[in-house]
Amino acid sequence: MRTVNIKFTQILLLIVTIFCHGSLSAEVLKDPTRPPSHRFSGIEAPGTKAAPRWVLSSTLIAPARRLATINGKTVGVGQKIGGARVMEINPSHVALRDGDKDIILELLPTDIKRAH
């Protein structure tokens, strides 16, 4: 009976070692459905772009209203967010005006491509 327990323990240890080793060497994959982070460090790593001032997370288009979630805050047409006024809300993008500058926020990053 003791030999069976020792063999069982050895086999269990071998299985656990194999699974742990496989998960340690796995590469971390970027989730394309995860919304962009709203935390900006202000410190750039070499070869990276500066974090955008406004991040569009979602839009809601209904017959009676148009809303957008920018930097975690829900705003409508005409409201201000971070000093810019929301000029237009569409299903895939939002137009802002910051002083004399027009800014278009896209809902999906341009690096995501559709498969046809």
MODELLER restraints for C-alpha pairs under 7 A, 6 or more apart:
rsr = mdl.restraints
at = mdl.atoms
rsr.add(forms.Gaussian(group=physical.xy_distance, feature=features.Distance(at['CA:35:A'], at['CA:57:A']), mean=6.25, stdev=0.5))
rsr.add(forms.Gaussian(group=physical.xy_distance, feature=features.Distance(at['CA:38:A'], at['CA:71:A']), mean=6.16, stdev=0.5))
rsr.add(forms.Gaussian(group=physical.xy_distance, feature=features.Distance(at['CA:40:A'], at['CA:51:A']), mean=6.40, stdev=0.5))
rsr.add(forms.Gaussian(group=physical.xy_distance, feature=features.Distance(at['CA:44:A'], at['CA:50:A']), mean=6.52, stdev=0.5))
rsr.add(forms.Gaussian(group=physical.xy_distance, feature=features.Distance(at['CA:54:A'], at['CA:70:A']), mean=6.35, stdev=0.5))
rsr.add(forms.Gaussian(group=physical.xy_distance, feature=features.Distance(at['CA:54:A'], at['CA:71:A']), mean=5.98, stdev=0.5))
rsr.add(forms.Gaussian(group=physical.xy_distance, feature=features.Distance(at['CA:55:A'], at['CA:70:A']), mean=5.39, stdev=0.5))
rsr.add(forms.Gaussian(group=physical.xy_distance, feature=features.Distance(at['CA:55:A'], at['CA:71:A']), mean=5.21, stdev=0.5))
rsr.add(forms.Gaussian(group=physical.xy_distance, feature=features.Distance(at['CA:56:A'], at['CA:69:A']), mean=5.96, stdev=0.5))
rsr.add(forms.Gaussian(group=physical.xy_distance, feature=features.Distance(at['CA:56:A'], at['CA:70:A']), mean=4.52, stdev=0.5))
rsr.add(forms.Gaussian(group=physical.xy_distance, feature=features.Distance(at['CA:56:A'], at['CA:71:A']), mean=6.61, stdev=0.5))
rsr.add(forms.Gaussian(group=physical.xy_distance, feature=features.Distance(at['CA:56:A'], at['CA:105:A']), mean=6.13, stdev=0.5))
rsr.add(forms.Gaussian(group=physical.xy_distance, feature=features.Distance(at['CA:56:A'], at['CA:106:A']), mean=6.75, stdev=0.5))
rsr.add(forms.Gaussian(group=physical.xy_distance, feature=features.Distance(at['CA:56:A'], at['CA:107:A']), mean=5.73, stdev=0.5))
rsr.add(forms.Gaussian(group=physical.xy_distance, feature=features.Distance(at['CA:57:A'], at['CA:69:A']), mean=5.44, stdev=0.5))
rsr.add(forms.Gaussian(group=physical.xy_distance, feature=features.Distance(at['CA:57:A'], at['CA:70:A']), mean=6.00, stdev=0.5))
rsr.add(forms.Gaussian(group=physical.xy_distance, feature=features.Distance(at['CA:57:A'], at['CA:107:A']), mean=6.40, stdev=0.5))
rsr.add(forms.Gaussian(group=physical.xy_distance, feature=features.Distance(at['CA:58:A'], at['CA:68:A']), mean=5.68, stdev=0.5))
rsr.add(forms.Gaussian(group=physical.xy_distance, feature=features.Distance(at['CA:58:A'], at['CA:69:A']), mean=5.19, stdev=0.5))
rsr.add(forms.Gaussian(group=physical.xy_distance, feature=features.Distance(at['CA:58:A'], at['CA:107:A']), mean=6.59, stdev=0.5))
rsr.add(forms.Gaussian(group=physical.xy_distance, feature=features.Distance(at['CA:59:A'], at['CA:67:A']), mean=5.72, stdev=0.5))
rsr.add(forms.Gaussian(group=physical.xy_distance, feature=features.Distance(at['CA:59:A'], at['CA:68:A']), mean=4.27, stdev=0.5))
rsr.add(forms.Gaussian(group=physical.xy_distance, feature=features.Distance(at['CA:59:A'], at['CA:69:A']), mean=6.33, stdev=0.5))
rsr.add(forms.Gaussian(group=physical.xy_distance, feature=features.Distance(at['CA:59:A'], at['CA:91:A']), mean=5.99, stdev=0.5))
rsr.add(forms.Gaussian(group=physical.xy_distance, feature=features.Distance(at['CA:60:A'], at['CA:66:A']), mean=5.67, stdev=0.5))
rsr.add(forms.Gaussian(group=physical.xy_distance, feature=features.Distance(at['CA:60:A'], at['CA:67:A']), mean=5.01, stdev=0.5))
rsr.add(forms.Gaussian(group=physical.xy_distance, feature=features.Distance(at['CA:60:A'], at['CA:68:A']), mean=6.15, stdev=0.5))
rsr.add(forms.Gaussian(group=physical.xy_distance, feature=features.Distance(at['CA:61:A'], at['CA:67:A']), mean=6.61, stdev=0.5))
rsr.add(forms.Gaussian(group=physical.xy_distance, feature=features.Distance(at['CA:61:A'], at['CA:91:A']), mean=6.56, stdev=0.5))
rsr.add(forms.Gaussian(group=physical.xy_distance, feature=features.Distance(at['CA:66:A'], at['CA:76:A']), mean=6.09, stdev=0.5))
rsr.add(forms.Gaussian(group=physical.xy_distance, feature=features.Distance(at['CA:66:A'], at['CA:89:A']), mean=6.26, stdev=0.5))
rsr.add(forms.Gaussian(group=physical.xy_distance, feature=features.Distance(at['CA:67:A'], at['CA:74:A']), mean=6.55, stdev=0.5))
rsr.add(forms.Gaussian(group=physical.xy_distance, feature=features.Distance(at['CA:67:A'], at['CA:75:A']), mean=5.65, stdev=0.5))
rsr.add(forms.Gaussian(group=physical.xy_distance, feature=features.Distance(at['CA:67:A'], at['CA:76:A']), mean=4.68, stdev=0.5))
rsr.add(forms.Gaussian(group=physical.xy_distance, feature=features.Distance(at['CA:67:A'], at['CA:89:A']), mean=6.87, stdev=0.5))
rsr.add(forms.Gaussian(group=physical.xy_distance, feature=features.Distance(at['CA:68:A'], at['CA:74:A']), mean=5.55, stdev=0.5))
rsr.add(forms.Gaussian(group=physical.xy_distance, feature=features.Distance(at['CA:68:A'], at['CA:75:A']), mean=5.48, stdev=0.5))
rsr.add(forms.Gaussian(group=physical.xy_distance, feature=features.Distance(at['CA:68:A'], at['CA:76:A']), mean=6.41, stdev=0.5))
rsr.add(forms.Gaussian(group=physical.xy_distance, feature=features.Distance(at['CA:68:A'], at['CA:89:A']), mean=6.83, stdev=0.5))
rsr.add(forms.Gaussian(group=physical.xy_distance, feature=features.Distance(at['CA:69:A'], at['CA:75:A']), mean=6.30, stdev=0.5))
rsr.add(forms.Gaussian(group=physical.xy_distance, feature=features.Distance(at['CA:76:A'], at['CA:86:A']), mean=6.92, stdev=0.5))
rsr.add(forms.Gaussian(group=physical.xy_distance, feature=features.Distance(at['CA:77:A'], at['CA:86:A']), mean=5.11, stdev=0.5))
rsr.add(forms.Gaussian(group=physical.xy_distance, feature=features.Distance(at['CA:77:A'], at['CA:87:A']), mean=5.64, stdev=0.5))
rsr.add(forms.Gaussian(group=physical.xy_distance, feature=features.Distance(at['CA:77:A'], at['CA:88:A']), mean=5.89, stdev=0.5))
rsr.add(forms.Gaussian(group=physical.xy_distance, feature=features.Distance(at['CA:77:A'], at['CA:89:A']), mean=6.71, stdev=0.5))
rsr.add(forms.Gaussian(group=physical.xy_distance, feature=features.Distance(at['CA:78:A'], at['CA:85:A']), mean=5.98, stdev=0.5))
rsr.add(forms.Gaussian(group=physical.xy_distance, feature=features.Distance(at['CA:78:A'], at['CA:86:A']), mean=5.19, stdev=0.5))
rsr.add(forms.Gaussian(group=physical.xy_distance, feature=features.Distance(at['CA:78:A'], at['CA:87:A']), mean=5.93, stdev=0.5))
rsr.add(forms.Gaussian(group=physical.xy_distance, feature=features.Distance(at['CA:79:A'], at['CA:85:A']), mean=5.66, stdev=0.5))
rsr.add(forms.Gaussian(group=physical.xy_distance, feature=features.Distance(at['CA:79:A'], at['CA:86:A']), mean=5.63, stdev=0.5))
rsr.add(forms.Gaussian(group=physical.xy_distance, feature=features.Distance(at['CA:80:A'], at['CA:86:A']), mean=6.07, stdev=0.5))
rsr.add(forms.Gaussian(group=physical.xy_distance, feature=features.Distance(at['CA:83:A'], at['CA:98:A']), mean=6.57, stdev=0.5))
rsr.add(forms.Gaussian(group=physical.xy_distance, feature=features.Distance(at['CA:84:A'], at['CA:96:A']), mean=6.06, stdev=0.5))
rsr.add(forms.Gaussian(group=physical.xy_distance, feature=features.Distance(at['CA:84:A'], at['CA:97:A']), mean=5.38, stdev=0.5))
rsr.add(forms.Gaussian(group=physical.xy_distance, feature=features.Distance(at['CA:84:A'], at['CA:98:A']), mean=4.30, stdev=0.5))
rsr.add(forms.Gaussian(group=physical.xy_distance, feature=features.Distance(at['CA:85:A'], at['CA:96:A']), mean=5.48, stdev=0.5))
rsr.add(forms.Gaussian(group=physical.xy_distance, feature=features.Distance(at['CA:85:A'], at['CA:97:A']), mean=5.27, stdev=0.5))
rsr.add(forms.Gaussian(group=physical.xy_distance, feature=features.Distance(at['CA:85:A'], at['CA:98:A']), mean=6.51, stdev=0.5))
rsr.add(forms.Gaussian(group=physical.xy_distance, feature=features.Distance(at['CA:86:A'], at['CA:95:A']), mean=6.18, stdev=0.5))
rsr.add(forms.Gaussian(group=physical.xy_distance, feature=features.Distance(at['CA:86:A'], at['CA:96:A']), mean=4.62, stdev=0.5))
rsr.add(forms.Gaussian(group=physical.xy_distance, feature=features.Distance(at['CA:86:A'], at['CA:97:A']), mean=6.64, stdev=0.5))
rsr.add(forms.Gaussian(group=physical.xy_distance, feature=features.Distance(at['CA:87:A'], at['CA:95:A']), mean=5.41, stdev=0.5))
rsr.add(forms.Gaussian(group=physical.xy_distance, feature=features.Distance(at['CA:87:A'], at['CA:96:A']), mean=5.33, stdev=0.5))
rsr.add(forms.Gaussian(group=physical.xy_distance, feature=features.Distance(at['CA:87:A'], at['CA:97:A']), mean=6.63, stdev=0.5))
rsr.add(forms.Gaussian(group=physical.xy_distance, feature=features.Distance(at['CA:88:A'], at['CA:94:A']), mean=5.70, stdev=0.5))
rsr.add(forms.Gaussian(group=physical.xy_distance, feature=features.Distance(at['CA:88:A'], at['CA:95:A']), mean=5.00, stdev=0.5))
rsr.add(forms.Gaussian(group=physical.xy_distance, feature=features.Distance(at['CA:89:A'], at['CA:95:A']), mean=6.51, stdev=0.5))
rsr.add(forms.Gaussian(group=physical.xy_distance, feature=features.Distance(at['CA:92:A'], at['CA:106:A']), mean=6.11, stdev=0.5))
rsr.add(forms.Gaussian(group=physical.xy_distance, feature=features.Distance(at['CA:92:A'], at['CA:107:A']), mean=5.23, stdev=0.5))
rsr.add(forms.Gaussian(group=physical.xy_distance, feature=features.Distance(at['CA:93:A'], at['CA:104:A']), mean=6.66, stdev=0.5))
rsr.add(forms.Gaussian(group=physical.xy_distance, feature=features.Distance(at['CA:93:A'], at['CA:105:A']), mean=5.41, stdev=0.5))
rsr.add(forms.Gaussian(group=physical.xy_distance, feature=features.Distance(at['CA:93:A'], at['CA:106:A']), mean=4.39, stdev=0.5))
rsr.add(forms.Gaussian(group=physical.xy_distance, feature=features.Distance(at['CA:93:A'], at['CA:107:A']), mean=5.45, stdev=0.5))
rsr.add(forms.Gaussian(group=physical.xy_distance, feature=features.Distance(at['CA:94:A'], at['CA:104:A']), mean=5.73, stdev=0.5))
rsr.add(forms.Gaussian(group=physical.xy_distance, feature=features.Distance(at['CA:94:A'], at['CA:105:A']), mean=5.15, stdev=0.5))
rsr.add(forms.Gaussian(group=physical.xy_distance, feature=features.Distance(at['CA:94:A'], at['CA:106:A']), mean=6.67, stdev=0.5))
rsr.add(forms.Gaussian(group=physical.xy_distance, feature=features.Distance(at['CA:95:A'], at['CA:103:A']), mean=5.74, stdev=0.5))
rsr.add(forms.Gaussian(group=physical.xy_distance, feature=features.Distance(at['CA:95:A'], at['CA:104:A']), mean=4.61, stdev=0.5))
rsr.add(forms.Gaussian(group=physical.xy_distance, feature=features.Distance(at['CA:95:A'], at['CA:105:A']), mean=6.39, stdev=0.5))
rsr.add(forms.Gaussian(group=physical.xy_distance, feature=features.Distance(at['CA:96:A'], at['CA:102:A']), mean=5.83, stdev=0.5))
rsr.add(forms.Gaussian(group=physical.xy_distance, feature=features.Distance(at['CA:96:A'], at['CA:103:A']), mean=4.98, stdev=0.5))
rsr.add(forms.Gaussian(group=physical.xy_distance, feature=features.Distance(at['CA:96:A'], at['CA:104:A']), mean=6.27, stdev=0.5))
rsr.add(forms.Gaussian(group=physical.xy_distance, feature=features.Distance(at['CA:97:A'], at['CA:103:A']), mean=6.03, stdev=0.5))
